[in-house]
C-alpha cells in the first residue's frame, strides 16, 4: 500500500476541517509537516520512547553545533564587599 501524497493529505485535512474534526486535521497537519523536504520534525515510532508514545521529536539540521556553555562560576558574578 503506497503512502498518500502531500496533496492527498492536504485534501483530507481540508475535508476534516469542513467536518469540524479538528483532532484528525491536526494529525494530518503533523504528517504533512513531517514529510516536507528539509523538515526538522520526525514522528516517533510507537514503543521507542515508551509504551504508546507518539510524540514528535525535532532533530537539528546537518552541521549544527550546540553553542558553548557559559561558565556559571564567573558569568554575571559581582564580587561582594567592594573591589578585589
N, C-alpha and C positions, 0 to 999 in steps of 0.2 A: 504494500500500500504506500503510495507516494505521499509525501508531506505536502500540505496545501501551500500555495504560493503566498507571498506577502499581500498581493492584490485580493486573493480569496479571503485571507484573514481580515483585511480591512473591510471587505463587503460584509463578512459575518459580524464584525464588530459594529458596523453601522446598523445592521439589522437588529442586533441585541440592544443597541441604544434606542431604536424605534420601539421595541417591545418593552423598554424600561427594565431590561435585565442587566443592571449595572455591574454585578459581580462577574458575569460572563464577559461583558465588554472589557472590564479591567483585566481579566485573564488573557483575553485576546490581545489587548494592548501590550501586555508584558511579553507575549510571544513575538509580536511584531518587533518590539524594541530589541529583543534578544537576537533576532535574525537579521537586523540591519547590518550592512557591511561596516566594519570598524567599531561595532558596538562593544562597550566595556561590560555589558551585562551578560551573564550566563545563568541559565536555570540550573539549580542544584538537582542532582539525581536523587530520587527518594531513597532513604536509607543511608546515604553517605554522611549526613550531618546529624543523624539521629532518626528515631522511628517517626515516619510520616512527615519529615521536614521537606518542604518545597520552597525554601527561601532563596531569593535571588542573591547572588554574590557579585561584587564588582571586582574585576581584575584590572590591574593597571596596564596602560599601553606599553608596547615593546620599547625598551630602552629607558624606562622611567626609573629614577633612583630616589629613594626617600631623602628628605632634607636632613642635614646633620642635627643631632640632638643638642639642645642648649646645655651649658654647664650650669646646673641648678645651684651649685655652691657659690658661684660668683656672679651670675647674671642677675642684674637688678638688685643687688645687695648693697645696702648703705651701712657703713660702719657706725657703731654706736659710740657715743661719748666723744664726738669730735673727730679730728683728723688723726690718721695713723701714719 
